[in-house]
């Protein structure tokens, strides 16, 4: 049943040689990998206005120069990451750049920040999308968390179907949002030029001094607006997902994303200023803008639907980039190896599922409140931004290829701006972002412990090929077969045990002298030629007496260099639910024996046909 449901949800398994079918062209990649960045149009400008409105509606004109500063940073980041794409075509983005040029710990800092940031990407995007839905349908406001969790589950399943399947389906809403935003900006500019649309509030002329506006307030608004730049790095992390030539296609996609994002950000901020839009608790800025330009008609609801979809699907950037980054970290032995395994649809399923589960936990913990997550979300991405720019500076100085000075200048500019943003974040929003100073060292510590474990495992498994395999006489081996009675299951296990060695011991644990006596009589009648050892359990426990007996056997075997093998008779029911009708003593015994060093555990299965 589980297999049928799995096939229905994620489709048939793909062959390894079908990997080329899972590569993305530029248009699909733009939709999948840029959805996070493009979705920031729905909340980035609003975050600027939320900070400025504290000083009054007259202060909202400052959003224009602040957004101009954000656009300058966007250009610097786009040019910088374009260089990273060609310098590191294998992907990995900030993690690879920082690790190779600044050292392992800086690489792990960048990688850890991005992993956490991708989890936040999903949580923030889905929470914001849910806010957009409830703005249009207030009756759903009480079910914010439930709606958000359901959305995450759906997106997780879509991504488990494979990259191209999810890209094909999810690209339509992304381009639908872009088209709707172009219509909004076009209608807004037309209304402003003709005066046909009445502003919600009169806008303050540009340059008007406003009492209460301080440098601290402006820096805080600027740092909030920089949340619109999250997701810019995703394309450089996922270069292997592109069709060949992957670096060129990735670079072109990055430029396309930068151009679209710049246009939408600039247009949204300008229209918000011109029409006097002010942030409200129960309605988003885009909702107000759509209502002002079109009224509550079909176009308004199309804008709301497209906004909700892009915010929700922005999570897909995390689903595309998180598994790839987790793969790179696992490949370097800093994350568990299961993150390197491809699933049935040739995607890194363990990374996808992990991302979905962690995002749901965040949404539940923060009760779906987007504003509580955005500061952590933004600072989490500017740490790898800064480290990647610094790493590229070191790269150009070290390599010095033709034209390296111009490239160095681009990365130096990007680095200075990114570090400035980080300083502003910590000065203006320390109360909201301080957790990053706790969880990031913890994540790096976990990376090192995982790496240490793998190094120790490799050391213990490493074999000296010059030493020949030692010879062992099978007659020395001791086979222990725990038996609960005389059945066909036991018969099959004893036959197998005798094929391994002549030194076979059957062990029966009884809870009363009568049970032991009955077992001994039946065993003698059976005449197996195998010695039966009976143990009396005063406390009705099977595990403890058996453990002590095997410990004794193991100690004696160590004297001669013999191997101890415990062979378990195990039956399996025809229907899965029938397993619950039987005790699981064999499983418990095996779990207990695993702690014993150098004891071989074997299971002989017996399958029921009825």
PABATI-803809 format. One line per field, with one value per residue (C-alpha): residue in three letters; x, y, z; residue number from 1. Coordinates in nm, 2 decimals. Layout:
N
aa: ALA ...
X: X ...
Y: Y ...
Z: Z ...
i: NUM ...
***
This chain:
610
aa: UNK UNK UNK UNK UNK UNK UNK UNK UNK UNK UNK UNK UNK UNK UNK UNK UNK UNK UNK UNK UNK UNK UNK UNK UNK UNK UNK UNK UNK UNK UNK UNK UNK UNK UNK UNK UNK UNK UNK UNK UNK UNK UNK UNK UNK UNK UNK UNK UNK UNK UNK UNK UNK UNK UNK UNK UNK UNK UNK UNK UNK UNK UNK UNK UNK UNK UNK UNK UNK UNK UNK UNK UNK UNK UNK UNK UNK UNK UNK UNK UNK UNK UNK UNK UNK UNK UNK UNK UNK UNK UNK UNK UNK UNK UNK UNK UNK UNK UNK UNK UNK UNK UNK UNK UNK UNK UNK UNK UNK UNK UNK UNK UNK UNK UNK UNK UNK UNK UNK UNK UNK UNK UNK UNK UNK UNK UNK UNK UNK UNK UNK UNK UNK UNK UNK UNK UNK UNK UNK UNK UNK UNK UNK UNK UNK UNK UNK UNK UNK UNK UNK UNK UNK UNK UNK UNK UNK UNK UNK UNK UNK UNK UNK UNK UNK UNK UNK UNK UNK UNK UNK UNK UNK UNK UNK UNK UNK UNK UNK UNK UNK UNK UNK UNK UNK UNK UNK UNK UNK UNK UNK UNK UNK UNK UNK UNK UNK UNK UNK UNK UNK UNK UNK UNK UNK UNK UNK UNK UNK UNK UNK UNK UNK UNK UNK UNK UNK UNK UNK UNK UNK UNK UNK UNK UNK UNK UNK UNK UNK UNK UNK UNK UNK UNK UNK UNK UNK UNK UNK UNK UNK UNK UNK UNK UNK UNK UNK UNK UNK UNK UNK UNK UNK UNK UNK UNK UNK UNK UNK UNK UNK UNK UNK UNK UNK UNK UNK UNK UNK UNK UNK UNK UNK UNK UNK UNK UNK UNK UNK UNK UNK UNK UNK UNK UNK UNK UNK UNK UNK UNK UNK UNK UNK UNK UNK UNK UNK UNK UNK UNK UNK UNK UNK UNK UNK UNK UNK UNK UNK UNK UNK UNK UNK UNK UNK UNK UNK UNK UNK UNK UNK UNK UNK UNK UNK UNK UNK UNK UNK UNK UNK UNK UNK UNK UNK UNK UNK UNK UNK UNK UNK UNK UNK UNK UNK UNK UNK UNK UNK UNK UNK UNK UNK UNK UNK UNK UNK UNK UNK UNK UNK UNK UNK UNK UNK UNK UNK UNK UNK UNK UNK UNK UNK UNK UNK UNK UNK UNK UNK UNK UNK UNK UNK UNK UNK UNK UNK UNK UNK UNK UNK UNK UNK UNK UNK UNK UNK UNK UNK UNK UNK UNK UNK UNK UNK UNK UNK UNK UNK UNK UNK UNK UNK UNK UNK UNK UNK UNK UNK UNK UNK UNK UNK UNK UNK UNK UNK UNK UNK UNK UNK UNK UNK UNK UNK UNK UNK UNK UNK UNK UNK UNK UNK UNK UNK UNK UNK UNK UNK UNK UNK UNK UNK UNK UNK UNK UNK UNK UNK UNK UNK UNK UNK UNK UNK UNK UNK UNK UNK UNK UNK UNK UNK UNK UNK UNK UNK UNK UNK UNK UNK UNK UNK UNK UNK UNK UNK UNK UNK UNK UNK UNK UNK UNK UNK UNK UNK UNK UNK UNK UNK UNK UNK UNK UNK UNK UNK UNK UNK UNK UNK UNK UNK UNK UNK UNK UNK UNK UNK UNK UNK UNK UNK UNK UNK UNK UNK UNK UNK UNK UNK UNK UNK UNK UNK UNK UNK UNK UNK UNK UNK UNK UNK UNK UNK UNK UNK UNK UNK UNK UNK UNK UNK UNK UNK UNK UNK UNK UNK UNK UNK UNK UNK UNK UNK UNK UNK UNK UNK UNK UNK UNK UNK UNK UNK UNK UNK UNK UNK UNK UNK UNK UNK UNK UNK UNK UNK UNK UNK UNK UNK UNK UNK UNK UNK UNK UNK UNK UNK UNK UNK UNK UNK UNK UNK UNK UNK UNK UNK UNK
X: 0.00 0.28 0.46 0.14 0.08 0.44 0.42 0.10 0.25 0.60 0.58 0.78 1.15 1.39 1.70 2.04 2.10 1.79 1.96 1.98 1.60 1.62 1.83 1.67 1.67 1.70 1.32 1.24 1.55 1.45 1.12 1.25 1.57 1.45 1.11 1.26 1.43 1.13 0.88 1.07 0.89 0.58 0.74 1.07 0.93 0.67 0.95 1.10 0.77 0.70 1.02 0.97 0.61 0.72 0.83 0.49 0.35 0.56 0.87 0.77 0.95 1.28 1.18 1.29 1.66 1.67 1.54 1.80 2.07 1.92 1.93 2.30 2.37 2.17 2.38 2.70 2.57 2.46 2.80 2.98 2.78 2.82 3.19 3.15 2.95 3.24 3.51 3.33 3.12 3.07 2.83 2.84 2.83 2.94 3.03 3.28 3.43 3.48 3.61 3.87 3.99 3.93 3.95 3.72 3.56 3.47 3.33 3.12 3.00 2.88 2.73 2.56 2.42 2.28 2.13 1.95 1.85 1.69 1.48 1.38 1.32 1.05 0.90 0.90 0.77 0.49 0.40 0.39 0.19 -0.06 -0.08 -0.16 -0.44 -0.59 -0.58 -0.82 -1.01 -1.03 -1.23 -0.91 -0.71 -0.77 -0.62 -0.29 -0.06 -0.27 -0.28 0.09 0.17 -0.05 0.13 0.47 0.36 0.23 0.55 0.76 0.57 0.60 0.98 1.01 0.87 1.19 1.33 1.18 0.83 0.82 0.98 0.72 0.43 0.57 0.70 0.35 0.26 0.60 0.56 0.19 0.32 0.57 0.30 0.06 0.33 0.41 0.04 0.03 0.33 0.21 -0.14 0.02 0.25 -0.03 -0.25 0.02 0.09 -0.27 -0.40 -0.69 -0.61 -0.66 -0.39 -0.48 -0.29 -0.11 0.26 0.53 0.75 1.10 1.35 1.11 1.28 1.09 1.12 1.20 1.39 1.74 2.03 1.96 1.60 1.72 1.98 1.72 1.49 1.77 1.86 1.50 1.48 1.78 1.56 1.45 1.80 1.76 1.77 2.02 2.28 2.06 2.16 2.53 2.46 2.26 2.48 2.48 2.10 2.13 2.15 2.49 2.67 2.57 2.78 2.68 2.31 2.33 2.50 2.24 1.96 2.12 2.13 1.76 1.66 1.85 1.69 1.34 1.39 1.53 1.24 0.97 1.14 1.18 0.83 0.66 0.85 0.78 0.40 0.38 0.53 0.32 -0.01 0.06 0.04 0.10 0.16 -0.15 -0.17 -0.46 -0.36 -0.04 0.11 0.05 -0.31 -0.36 -0.19 -0.41 -0.72 -0.63 -0.55 -0.83 -1.07 -1.20 -1.26 -1.12 -0.78 -0.74 -0.81 -0.57 -0.30 -0.37 -0.37 -0.04 0.12 0.01 0.14 0.48 0.52 0.44 0.65 0.94 0.99 1.09 1.42 1.50 1.40 1.63 1.93 1.92 1.96 2.25 2.43 2.36 2.51 2.83 2.87 2.80 3.05 3.31 3.20 3.04 2.68 2.54 2.60 2.22 2.22 2.43 2.18 1.95 1.59 1.37 1.33 1.70 1.66 1.83 1.51 1.66 1.75 1.40 1.22 1.45 1.39 1.01 1.01 1.23 1.03 0.70 0.86 0.96 0.62 0.46 0.71 0.67 0.29 0.33 0.43 0.64 0.77 0.93 1.13 1.24 1.53 1.69 1.62 1.80 2.10 2.14 2.20 2.43 2.68 2.75 2.72 3.01 3.22 3.18 3.29 3.59 3.67 3.66 3.90 4.15 4.08 4.17 4.48 4.60 4.52 4.56 4.40 4.37 4.16 4.16 4.18 3.84 3.69 3.87 3.71 3.36 3.40 3.57 3.28 3.03 3.22 3.24 2.86 2.78 2.99 2.83 2.49 2.59 2.71 2.38 2.18 2.36 2.34 1.97 1.81 2.03 1.72 1.58 1.89 2.09 1.99 2.22 2.52 2.40 2.27 2.55 2.83 2.62 2.57 2.95 3.02 2.79 2.96 3.30 3.16 3.02 3.35 3.54 3.32 3.37 3.75 3.76 3.54 3.77 4.07 3.92 3.80 4.13 4.29 4.65 4.65 4.99 4.86 4.69 4.35 4.37 4.25 3.98 3.86 3.48 3.47 3.60 3.30 3.02 2.66 2.40 2.03 1.77 1.46 1.11 0.97 0.99 0.85 0.92 1.08 1.32 1.38 1.48 1.72 1.89 1.94 2.11 2.32 2.45 2.56 2.79 2.95 2.93 2.95 2.58 2.41 2.03 1.93 1.59 1.49 1.20 1.01 0.93 1.08 0.77 0.83 1.19 1.12 0.86 1.11 1.38 1.15 1.03 1.39 1.51 1.22 1.31 1.67 1.84 2.19 2.22 2.29 2.01 2.10 1.81 1.81 1.57 1.45 1.33 1.19 1.04 1.29 1.44 1.70 1.90 1.97 2.04 2.28 2.48 2.50 2.63 2.88 3.01 3.03 3.20 3.47 3.55 3.56 3.81 4.05 4.06 4.00 3.66 3.37 3.04 2.73 2.38 2.12 1.76 1.46 1.21 0.87 0.70 0.32 0.15 -0.03 0.15 -0.11 -0.08 0.27 0.09 -0.07 0.27 0.53 0.86 1.10 1.34 1.38 1.44 1.70 1.89 1.88 2.04 2.31 2.43 2.63 2.84 3.17 3.25 2.93 2.77 2.40 2.21 1.83 1.68 1.34 1.03 0.74 0.38 0.17 -0.17
Y: 0.00 0.24 0.17 0.24 0.56 0.67 0.60 0.80 1.10 1.12 0.91 0.62 0.57 0.72 0.54 0.69 0.76 0.97 1.25 1.47 1.49 1.66 1.95 2.30 2.54 2.91 2.99 2.70 2.78 3.14 3.04 2.78 2.95 3.31 3.28 3.36 3.68 3.79 3.72 3.97 4.24 4.15 4.22 4.40 4.75 4.69 4.63 4.97 5.14 4.97 5.12 5.47 5.51 5.52 5.88 5.96 5.94 6.24 6.02 5.77 5.96 5.84 5.50 5.62 5.69 5.38 5.16 5.32 5.20 4.85 4.85 4.95 4.66 4.43 4.53 4.46 4.12 4.02 4.10 3.93 3.61 3.61 3.59 3.31 3.11 3.10 3.06 2.77 2.60 2.29 2.48 2.53 2.90 3.08 2.76 2.65 3.00 3.05 2.70 2.71 3.07 3.15 2.81 2.54 2.73 3.02 2.78 2.60 2.94 3.03 2.68 2.67 3.02 2.92 2.59 2.77 3.05 2.81 2.67 3.03 3.09 2.82 2.94 3.31 3.26 3.03 3.25 3.56 3.37 3.28 3.64 3.74 3.47 3.59 3.95 3.86 3.60 3.72 3.41 3.20 3.42 3.20 2.90 3.07 2.80 2.51 2.66 2.72 2.36 2.21 2.43 2.31 1.95 2.01 2.18 1.90 1.64 1.84 1.86 1.49 1.43 1.57 1.90 1.93 1.82 2.08 2.34 2.29 2.32 2.60 2.82 2.94 3.11 3.28 3.43 3.51 3.72 3.90 3.98 4.11 4.33 4.47 4.55 4.71 4.92 5.02 5.11 5.30 5.50 5.58 5.69 5.91 6.08 6.14 6.20 5.96 5.76 5.93 5.87 5.71 5.98 6.28 6.21 6.43 6.61 6.45 6.63 6.75 6.74 6.54 6.57 6.23 6.09 6.00 5.82 5.52 5.50 5.53 5.26 5.04 5.09 5.02 4.70 4.59 4.67 4.45 4.15 4.19 4.06 3.71 3.44 3.61 3.35 3.05 3.02 3.00 2.71 2.51 2.54 2.15 2.17 2.37 2.23 2.25 2.48 2.51 2.81 3.03 2.94 3.01 3.34 3.45 3.34 3.54 3.86 3.80 3.77 4.08 4.29 4.18 4.22 4.57 4.68 4.54 4.68 5.02 5.03 4.91 5.15 5.45 5.37 5.31 5.66 5.83 5.70 5.75 5.38 5.31 4.97 4.82 4.53 4.36 4.43 4.42 4.71 4.52 4.46 4.83 4.92 4.68 4.81 5.17 5.12 4.87 4.86 4.53 4.38 4.08 4.24 4.30 3.94 3.83 4.04 3.89 3.53 3.59 3.75 3.46 3.21 3.37 3.40 3.04 2.92 3.13 2.83 2.63 2.82 2.66 2.32 2.36 2.50 2.33 1.97 2.07 2.25 1.96 1.73 1.94 1.94 1.57 1.51 1.68 1.47 1.76 1.64 1.28 1.07 1.01 1.36 1.24 0.97 1.04 0.93 0.76 1.08 1.16 1.44 1.45 1.33 1.33 1.70 1.78 1.60 1.75 2.10 2.04 1.91 2.18 2.45 2.32 2.32 2.69 2.79 2.62 2.77 3.12 3.08 3.18 3.54 3.65 3.97 3.76 3.56 3.82 3.97 3.63 3.54 3.85 3.84 3.47 3.54 3.85 3.64 3.41 3.72 3.88 3.57 3.49 3.84 3.82 3.47 3.60 3.88 3.63 3.41 3.70 3.81 3.44 3.34 3.68 3.58 3.83 4.13 4.03 4.39 4.48 4.16 4.23 4.58 4.44 4.19 4.45 4.68 4.40 4.30 4.65 4.70 4.35 4.41 4.75 4.59 4.33 4.61 4.79 4.48 4.42 4.78 4.83 4.49 4.31 4.23 4.03 3.87 3.77 3.40 3.38 3.42 3.11 2.87 2.93 2.82 2.52 2.43 2.46 2.25 1.98 1.99 1.93 1.65 1.48 1.52 1.39 1.08 1.01 1.05 0.81 0.56 0.58 0.53 0.22 0.07 0.13 -0.20 -0.28 -0.47 -0.62 -0.83 -1.15 -1.26 -1.48 -1.84 -1.96 -2.32 -2.32 -2.59 -2.32 -2.10 -2.10 -2.06 -1.96 -2.01 -1.86 -2.07 -2.00 -2.35 -2.62 -2.49 -2.49 -2.15 -2.29 -2.60 -2.38 -2.17 -2.48 -2.63 -2.30 -2.29 -2.65 -2.54 -2.28 -2.49 -2.81 -2.62 -2.51 -2.43 -2.38 -2.16 -2.16 -1.91 -2.02 -1.84 -2.15 -2.49 -2.66 -2.47 -2.56 -2.93 -2.95 -2.79 -3.03 -3.34 -3.22 -3.14 -3.49 -3.64 -3.43 -3.57 -3.28 -3.37 -3.01 -2.92 -2.74 -2.49 -2.39 -2.07 -1.99 -1.63 -1.53 -1.20 -1.33 -1.14 -1.31 -1.04 -1.03 -1.41 -1.44 -1.14 -1.30 -1.64 -1.49 -1.28 -1.60 -1.77 -1.47 -1.47 -1.84 -1.79 -1.50 -1.75 -1.95 -1.67 -1.83 -1.63 -1.61 -1.59 -1.55 -1.68 -1.56 -1.75 -1.48 -1.52 -1.26 -1.24 -1.21 -0.89 -0.59 -0.53 -0.89 -0.80 -0.60 -0.93 -1.08 -0.97 -0.83 -1.01 -1.10 -0.74 -0.64 -0.91 -0.81 -0.44 -0.55 -0.77 -0.50 -0.35 -0.66 -0.62 -0.88 -1.08 -1.16 -1.14 -1.32 -1.35 -1.65 -1.53 -1.76 -1.61 -1.71 -1.79 -1.75
Z: 0.00 0.09 -0.24 -0.44 -0.26 -0.31 -0.68 -0.70 -0.52 -0.67 -0.99 -1.13 -1.04 -1.29 -1.42 -1.34 -1.71 -1.72 -1.52 -1.83 -1.83 -1.49 -1.61 -1.63 -1.92 -1.85 -1.83 -1.59 -1.38 -1.36 -1.22 -0.97 -0.85 -0.87 -0.70 -0.36 -0.49 -0.69 -0.41 -0.19 -0.40 -0.19 0.15 0.10 0.02 0.30 0.55 0.46 0.51 0.85 0.99 0.84 0.94 1.30 1.23 1.06 0.71 0.60 0.64 0.38 0.10 0.24 0.10 -0.24 -0.16 0.06 -0.22 -0.45 -0.21 -0.21 -0.59 -0.59 -0.36 -0.58 -0.89 -0.69 -0.58 -0.92 -1.08 -0.79 -0.81 -1.19 -1.13 -0.87 -1.13 -1.37 -1.10 -0.93 -1.20 -0.99 -0.77 -0.39 -0.40 -0.09 0.09 -0.17 -0.22 0.15 0.22 -0.06 -0.01 0.36 0.53 0.65 0.94 0.72 0.47 0.74 0.86 0.51 0.46 0.80 0.75 0.41 0.54 0.81 0.57 0.33 0.61 0.69 0.32 0.32 0.66 0.56 0.21 0.31 0.61 0.38 0.12 0.39 0.50 0.14 0.12 0.45 0.34 0.06 0.26 0.63 0.73 0.70 0.93 1.23 1.04 0.94 1.08 0.95 0.60 0.60 0.71 0.44 0.18 0.29 0.26 -0.09 -0.20 -0.05 -0.24 -0.56 -0.52 -0.45 -0.80 -0.94 -1.05 -1.40 -1.29 -1.01 -1.24 -1.51 -1.27 -1.06 -1.34 -1.44 -1.11 -1.11 -1.45 -1.37 -1.08 -1.30 -1.56 -1.29 -1.13 -1.47 -1.51 -1.17 -1.23 -1.57 -1.44 -1.15 -1.37 -1.61 -1.32 -1.18 -1.52 -1.60 -1.25 -1.30 -0.98 -0.65 -0.39 -0.06 0.13 -0.01 -0.05 0.10 -0.16 -0.19 0.02 0.29 0.63 0.88 1.26 1.42 1.13 1.25 1.09 1.31 1.18 0.82 0.87 1.02 0.73 0.49 0.66 0.65 0.28 0.22 0.30 -0.06 -0.17 -0.02 -0.27 -0.50 -0.43 -0.50 -0.87 -0.79 -0.55 -0.81 -1.13 -1.18 -1.22 -1.55 -1.89 -2.07 -2.09 -1.73 -1.62 -1.92 -1.87 -1.50 -1.56 -1.81 -1.57 -1.29 -1.50 -1.61 -1.24 -1.14 -1.41 -1.33 -0.96 -1.00 -1.21 -0.98 -0.66 -0.80 -0.94 -0.62 -0.40 -0.63 -0.65 -0.28 -0.22 -0.50 -0.38 -0.01 0.08 0.45 0.61 0.78 1.02 0.83 0.47 0.27 0.08 -0.25 -0.15 -0.09 -0.41 -0.61 -0.44 -0.51 -0.88 -0.97 -0.68 -0.55 -0.89 -1.08 -1.13 -0.76 -0.68 -0.96 -0.80 -0.46 -0.60 -0.79 -0.48 -0.26 -0.52 -0.56 -0.19 -0.14 -0.43 -0.32 -0.09 -0.40 -0.42 -0.08 -0.21 -0.51 -0.32 0.02 -0.11 -0.33 -0.05 0.19 -0.08 -0.10 0.28 0.30 0.02 0.24 0.54 0.74 0.70 0.72 0.42 0.35 0.21 -0.08 -0.19 -0.48 -0.45 -0.70 -0.91 -0.91 -0.65 -0.31 -0.13 0.22 0.19 0.05 0.34 0.60 0.47 0.48 0.83 0.97 0.80 0.95 1.30 1.25 1.13 1.43 1.68 1.54 1.49 1.12 1.21 0.91 1.08 1.35 1.10 0.84 1.05 1.11 0.74 0.62 0.84 0.77 0.40 0.44 0.64 0.33 0.10 0.29 0.32 -0.05 -0.16 0.07 -0.06 -0.42 -0.33 -0.20 -0.51 -0.76 -0.56 -0.55 -0.91 -1.09 -1.43 -1.71 -1.62 -1.25 -1.12 -1.25 -1.10 -0.77 -0.76 -0.81 -0.52 -0.30 -0.35 -0.28 0.03 0.18 0.13 0.27 0.58 0.62 0.61 0.87 1.10 1.05 1.12 1.45 1.55 1.47 1.51 1.77 1.98 1.69 1.54 1.85 1.81 1.51 1.75 1.93 1.67 1.41 1.65 1.74 1.38 1.31 1.62 1.49 1.15 1.31 1.53 1.22 1.03 1.33 1.34 0.97 1.01 1.30 1.11 0.81 1.03 1.19 0.86 0.67 0.57 0.52 0.19 0.26 0.55 0.42 0.53 0.84 0.81 1.04 1.10 1.08 1.35 1.60 1.53 1.79 1.67 1.93 1.83 2.08 2.06 2.20 2.12 1.87 1.54 1.17 1.21 1.46 1.24 0.95 1.17 1.32 0.97 0.86 1.18 1.12 0.77 0.93 1.20 1.39 1.72 1.75 2.08 2.12 2.41 2.57 2.84 3.06 3.33 3.54 3.61 3.45 3.12 3.12 3.19 2.91 2.66 2.76 2.71 2.37 2.26 2.36 2.15 1.85 1.85 1.66 1.76 1.89 2.25 2.43 2.71 2.93 3.14 3.42 3.43 3.77 3.65 3.32 3.12 2.81 2.73 3.05 3.09 2.72 2.73 3.02 2.85 2.52 2.72 2.87 2.53 2.39 2.66 2.60 2.22 2.26 2.42 2.09 1.84 1.74 1.61 1.79 1.57 1.70 1.46 1.51 1.39 1.27 1.11 0.89 0.85 0.51 0.60 0.75 1.02 1.14 1.28 1.56 1.68 1.78 2.03 1.90 2.13 1.86 1.76 2.12 2.17 1.86 1.97 2.30 2.14 1.90 2.19 2.21 2.02 1.75 1.79 1.45 1.44 1.16 1.09 0.92 0.79 0.76 0.56 0.63 0.32 0.49
i: 1 2 3 4 5 6 7 8 9 10 11 12 13 14 15 16 17 18 19 20 21 22 23 24 25 26 27 28 29 30 31 32 33 34 35 36 37 38 39 40 41 42 43 44 45 46 47 48 49 50 51 52 53 54 55 56 57 58 59 60 61 62 63 64 65 66 67 68 69 70 71 72 73 74 75 76 77 78 79 80 81 82 83 84 85 86 87 88 89 90 91 92 93 94 95 96 97 98 99 100 101 102 103 104 105 106 107 108 109 110 111 112 113 114 115 116 117 118 119 120 121 122 123 124 125 126 127 128 129 130 131 132 133 134 135 136 137 138 139 140 141 142 143 144 145 146 147 148 149 150 151 152 153 154 155 156 157 158 159 160 161 162 163 164 165 166 167 168 169 170 171 172 173 174 175 176 177 178 179 180 181 182 183 184 185 186 187 188 189 190 191 192 193 194 195 196 197 198 199 200 201 202 203 204 205 206 207 208 209 210 211 212 213 214 215 216 217 218 219 220 221 222 223 224 225 226 227 228 229 230 231 232 233 234 235 236 237 238 239 240 241 242 243 244 245 246 247 248 249 250 251 252 253 254 255 256 257 258 259 260 261 262 263 264 265 266 267 268 269 270 271 272 273 274 275 276 277 278 279 280 281 282 283 284 285 286 287 288 289 290 291 292 293 294 295 296 297 298 299 300 301 302 303 304 305 306 307 308 309 310 311 312 313 314 315 316 317 318 319 320 321 322 323 324 325 326 327 328 329 330 331 332 333 334 335 336 337 338 339 340 341 342 343 344 345 346 347 348 349 350 351 352 353 354 355 356 357 358 359 360 361 362 363 364 365 366 367 368 369 370 371 372 373 374 375 376 377 378 379 380 381 382 383 384 385 386 387 388 389 390 391 392 393 394 395 396 397 398 399 400 401 402 403 404 405 406 407 408 409 410 411 412 413 414 415 416 417 418 419 420 421 422 423 424 425 426 427 428 429 430 431 432 433 434 435 436 437 438 439 440 441 442 443 444 445 446 447 448 449 450 451 452 453 454 455 456 457 458 459 460 461 462 463 464 465 466 467 468 469 470 471 472 473 474 475 476 477 478 479 480 481 482 483 484 485 486 487 488 489 490 491 492 493 494 495 496 497 498 499 500 501 502 503 504 505 506 507 508 509 510 511 512 513 514 515 516 517 518 519 520 521 522 523 524 525 526 527 528 529 530 531 532 533 534 535 536 537 538 539 540 541 542 543 544 545 546 547 548 549 550 551 552 553 554 555 556 557 558 559 560 561 562 563 564 565 566 567 568 569 570 571 572 573 574 575 576 577 578 579 580 581 582 583 584 585 586 587 588 589 590 591 592 593 594 595 596 597 598 599 600 601 602 603 604 605 606 607 608 609 610
***
